[in-house]
Amino acid sequence: MHWLAVTEAQVPAGTAWLSPVEAARAAGMRFTKRRSEYRLRRYAGKRAVSAQLRWDLDEGSLAAVEVLNRPGGAPYAVVAGADLGLDISLTDRAGAAVCLVGPAGTMGHGTLGVDLEIVEPRSAGFVADYLTASEQVWVREGGPVGSIGWDVRANLLWSAKESALKVLRVGLRADTRWVQVQVSTELRPDGWAPLQVQLVEPGHAASGEVFPGWWRRDGAYLLTLAARHTAEPPALLAGGADLAHARPAHSWLTQPLAE
């Protein structure tokens, strides 16, 4: 597995780096937030796939890599209409995006999921509504509501859930309490620490299945990933942004409607 992060400031102006299909889809998005996040995720995906293929990163090569979506929403990459045979997962949050790239999974049943969050306040109501009982205990052990320990743990669990639900190709259409997260706080020298997510919903077709994964914190950002198989943490692709020095941004607030 490999990963790469980009920030909003790195996204090229215009549409020359997008394919005609991607450019048309972006142009049809009325709200700035949705359009800018779409462009940001596409840029992350194109940069990561191009780096994986060792292509030169000019606008022509980026436009040649199309990052499309399957009917369920999962992204995939093609060149000249041909699927590249890579399993990719995309995520964005607060002006940054990450693409995770790995070997192809079974069609319709992805092997990877990635999610990016920021350390932000999470209320007691959020924790009670979206986390399992044991997860709520772990969050409380990090400190009282409003403390940095509470917020880091609440956002970390939420992120890990999103990563696992992407592996299942259901996203937030599913109840986040269907999956339960266990996190290690022992960081490796490379900044990654292990986690695992288990299906707990009674009667679910894959009840009890466990997804191993990893997490890291870089500055204000928390990054998690989950997979169907145990693997080493992803290697960082060259040429991306350093999330540790990235500042969360919400530029769309100045102009909610896209031009």
C-alpha positions as CSV (number, residue, x, y, z in Angstrom):
1,M,0.0,0.0,0.0
2,H,1.0,3.6,-0.6
3,W,-0.5,7.0,0.3
4,L,-0.2,10.6,-0.7
5,A,-1.7,13.8,0.7
6,V,-2.4,17.1,-1.0
7,T,-3.8,20.4,0.1
8,E,-6.3,22.8,-1.5
9,A,-3.5,25.3,-2.3
10,Q,-1.8,22.7,-4.5
11,V,-4.8,22.1,-6.8
12,P,-4.2,23.6,-10.2
13,A,-6.5,26.3,-11.5
14,G,-8.7,25.5,-14.5
15,T,-9.7,22.1,-15.9
16,A,-6.8,21.1,-18.1
17,W,-5.7,18.5,-15.6
18,L,-9.2,16.9,-15.5
19,S,-10.6,14.6,-18.1
20,P,-13.7,15.9,-20.0
21,V,-15.9,13.6,-17.9
22,E,-14.4,14.9,-14.7
23,A,-14.6,18.5,-15.8
24,A,-18.2,18.2,-16.8
25,R,-19.1,16.6,-13.5
26,A,-17.3,19.4,-11.5
27,A,-19.0,22.1,-13.6
28,G,-22.4,20.7,-12.7
29,M,-21.9,21.1,-9.0
30,R,-23.6,24.2,-7.8
31,F,-22.1,24.5,-4.3
32,T,-18.5,25.6,-3.9
33,K,-17.9,23.1,-1.1
34,R,-18.9,20.1,-3.1
35,R,-17.0,21.3,-6.2
36,S,-13.8,22.1,-4.4
37,E,-13.8,18.9,-2.5
38,Y,-14.4,16.9,-5.7
39,R,-11.5,18.6,-7.4
40,L,-9.3,18.1,-4.3
41,R,-10.0,14.4,-4.2
42,R,-9.4,14.0,-7.9
43,Y,-6.1,15.8,-7.6
44,A,-5.1,13.5,-4.7
45,G,-6.1,10.4,-6.7
46,K,-4.4,11.5,-9.9
47,R,-1.2,12.5,-8.1
48,A,-1.1,9.2,-6.2
49,V,-1.8,7.0,-9.2
50,S,0.7,8.9,-11.4
51,A,3.4,8.6,-8.6
52,Q,2.6,4.8,-8.3
53,L,3.0,4.5,-12.1
54,R,6.1,6.7,-12.0
55,W,4.6,9.1,-14.6
56,D,5.7,12.7,-15.0
57,L,3.2,14.9,-13.1
58,D,2.3,17.4,-15.8
59,E,-1.3,18.4,-16.7
60,G,-1.4,16.1,-19.6
61,S,-0.5,13.0,-17.6
62,L,-2.9,14.0,-14.8
63,A,-5.8,14.4,-17.3
64,A,-5.0,11.0,-18.8
65,V,-5.7,9.4,-15.4
66,E,-9.4,9.4,-14.8
67,V,-10.7,8.9,-11.2
68,L,-14.3,7.7,-11.6
69,N,-16.9,6.2,-9.3
70,R,-18.6,2.8,-9.4
71,P,-22.4,2.8,-8.9
72,G,-22.0,2.4,-5.1
73,G,-19.6,5.4,-5.0
74,A,-16.3,3.7,-4.6
75,P,-13.5,5.3,-6.7
76,Y,-11.4,3.6,-9.3
77,A,-8.8,4.8,-11.8
78,V,-8.7,4.3,-15.6
79,V,-6.4,5.3,-18.4
80,A,-7.8,5.4,-22.0
81,G,-10.9,3.7,-20.6
82,A,-9.0,0.7,-19.2
83,D,-9.2,0.0,-15.4
84,L,-5.7,0.2,-14.0
85,G,-6.3,-2.7,-11.6
86,L,-5.6,-0.7,-8.5
87,D,-7.7,-0.5,-5.4
88,I,-7.9,3.1,-4.3
89,S,-9.7,5.0,-1.6
90,L,-10.1,8.7,-1.3
91,T,-10.9,11.1,1.6
92,D,-10.8,14.8,2.2
93,R,-11.3,17.0,5.2
94,A,-10.8,20.7,5.9
95,G,-8.7,21.6,2.8
96,A,-6.6,18.4,2.6
97,A,-7.2,15.1,0.8
98,V,-5.5,11.7,0.9
99,C,-5.4,8.8,-1.6
100,L,-4.6,5.3,-0.5
101,V,-3.4,3.0,-3.3
102,G,-3.2,-0.8,-3.1
103,P,-3.6,-4.0,-5.1
104,A,-6.9,-4.6,-6.8
105,G,-9.6,-6.3,-4.8
106,T,-12.6,-8.4,-5.9
107,M,-15.0,-6.3,-8.0
108,G,-17.6,-4.8,-5.8
109,H,-15.8,-5.8,-2.6
110,G,-13.0,-3.4,-2.0
111,T,-10.0,-4.2,0.1
112,L,-9.2,-0.7,1.4
113,G,-10.8,2.2,3.1
114,V,-9.2,5.5,4.2
115,D,-10.5,8.5,6.2
116,L,-9.2,11.9,7.1
117,E,-10.5,13.9,10.0
118,I,-9.3,16.9,12.1
119,V,-9.1,17.1,15.9
120,E,-12.2,19.1,16.6
121,P,-14.7,19.3,19.4
122,R,-17.1,16.4,19.7
123,S,-20.0,16.6,22.1
124,A,-21.2,14.1,24.7
125,G,-24.3,13.6,22.5
126,F,-22.2,12.8,19.5
127,V,-20.3,10.2,21.4
128,A,-23.5,8.6,22.8
129,D,-25.2,8.6,19.4
130,Y,-22.5,7.2,17.2
131,L,-20.2,5.1,19.3
132,T,-20.7,1.7,21.0
133,A,-20.7,1.4,24.8
134,S,-17.1,0.2,25.0
135,E,-16.0,3.0,22.7
136,Q,-17.7,5.5,24.8
137,V,-15.8,4.2,27.9
138,W,-12.5,4.6,26.0
139,V,-13.3,8.2,25.0
140,R,-14.1,9.1,28.6
141,E,-10.8,7.6,29.7
142,G,-9.1,10.2,27.5
143,G,-10.4,13.1,29.6
144,P,-13.6,15.1,30.2
145,V,-15.8,16.5,27.5
146,G,-13.9,19.4,25.7
147,S,-10.4,18.1,26.6
148,I,-7.9,17.4,23.9
149,G,-7.9,13.7,25.0
150,W,-11.6,13.4,24.6
151,D,-11.6,15.1,21.1
152,V,-8.7,13.1,19.8
153,R,-10.2,9.8,20.8
154,A,-13.8,10.6,19.6
155,N,-12.5,11.8,16.2
156,L,-10.1,8.8,15.9
157,L,-12.9,6.3,16.5
158,W,-15.2,8.1,14.1
159,S,-12.5,8.1,11.4
160,A,-11.8,4.4,11.8
161,K,-15.4,3.6,11.5
162,E,-15.6,5.5,8.2
163,S,-12.6,3.7,6.9
164,A,-14.1,0.3,7.7
165,L,-17.5,1.2,6.2
166,K,-15.7,2.2,3.0
167,V,-14.2,-1.3,2.9
168,L,-17.7,-2.6,3.1
169,R,-18.8,-0.2,0.4
170,V,-21.7,1.1,2.5
171,G,-20.2,4.4,3.8
172,L,-22.4,6.3,6.3
173,R,-25.5,4.8,4.9
174,A,-24.9,2.2,7.7
175,D,-25.2,2.6,11.4
176,T,-21.8,3.5,12.8
177,R,-22.5,1.2,15.8
178,W,-22.4,-1.8,13.4
179,V,-18.6,-1.6,13.7
180,Q,-16.5,-1.4,16.9
181,V,-13.0,0.0,17.0
182,Q,-10.0,-1.0,19.1
183,V,-7.0,1.3,19.0
184,S,-3.4,0.9,20.1
185,T,-1.8,4.1,21.3
186,E,1.7,2.7,20.8
187,L,3.2,4.6,17.8
188,R,5.8,3.0,15.6
189,P,8.9,5.1,14.7
190,D,7.2,5.9,11.3
191,G,4.2,7.4,13.2
192,W,1.7,4.7,12.5
193,A,-0.1,2.7,15.2
194,P,-2.4,-0.3,14.7
195,L,-6.2,-0.5,15.1
196,Q,-8.8,-3.1,14.2
197,V,-12.5,-2.7,13.4
198,Q,-15.0,-5.5,14.0
199,L,-18.5,-6.0,12.7
200,V,-20.9,-6.3,15.7
201,E,-24.4,-6.0,14.2
202,P,-26.4,-9.1,14.9
203,G,-27.7,-10.8,11.8
204,H,-25.3,-9.0,9.5
205,A,-24.0,-11.2,6.6
206,A,-20.4,-10.8,7.7
207,S,-21.1,-10.5,11.5
208,G,-17.8,-10.8,13.4
209,E,-15.5,-10.0,10.5
210,V,-12.4,-8.1,11.6
211,F,-10.7,-5.4,9.5
212,P,-7.1,-4.6,10.5
213,G,-5.9,-1.1,10.0
214,W,-3.6,1.7,11.0
215,W,-3.8,5.3,12.2
216,R,-1.6,8.3,12.6
217,R,-1.8,11.9,13.7
218,D,-0.1,14.7,11.8
219,G,-0.7,18.1,13.4
220,A,-4.4,18.8,13.4
221,Y,-5.2,15.8,11.1
222,L,-6.0,12.2,12.0
223,L,-5.7,9.6,9.3
224,T,-7.0,6.1,9.5
225,L,-7.2,3.1,7.2
226,A,-8.8,-0.3,7.3
227,A,-8.3,-3.3,5.0
228,R,-9.6,-6.8,4.5
229,H,-6.2,-8.3,5.1
230,T,-3.3,-7.6,7.5
231,A,-0.6,-5.6,5.9
232,E,2.2,-3.2,6.9
233,P,1.4,0.5,7.0
234,P,1.4,2.2,3.6
235,A,4.5,3.8,2.3
236,L,4.5,7.5,1.6
237,L,4.6,8.5,-2.0
238,A,7.0,11.3,-3.0
239,G,5.7,14.8,-3.9
240,G,2.7,15.1,-1.6
241,A,1.9,17.6,1.1
242,D,3.1,17.3,4.7
243,L,-0.1,17.0,6.8
244,A,1.9,17.8,10.0
245,H,2.3,21.4,8.7
246,A,-1.0,21.8,6.9
247,R,-3.6,24.1,8.4
248,P,-7.3,23.1,8.2
249,A,-9.1,25.4,5.8
250,H,-12.8,26.0,4.9
251,S,-12.3,28.3,2.0
252,W,-15.8,27.6,0.6
253,L,-17.4,29.6,3.4
254,T,-16.4,32.9,1.6
255,Q,-18.4,31.9,-1.5
256,P,-21.0,29.1,-0.8
257,L,-22.3,29.1,-4.4
258,A,-19.9,28.1,-7.2
259,E,-19.4,30.5,-10.1
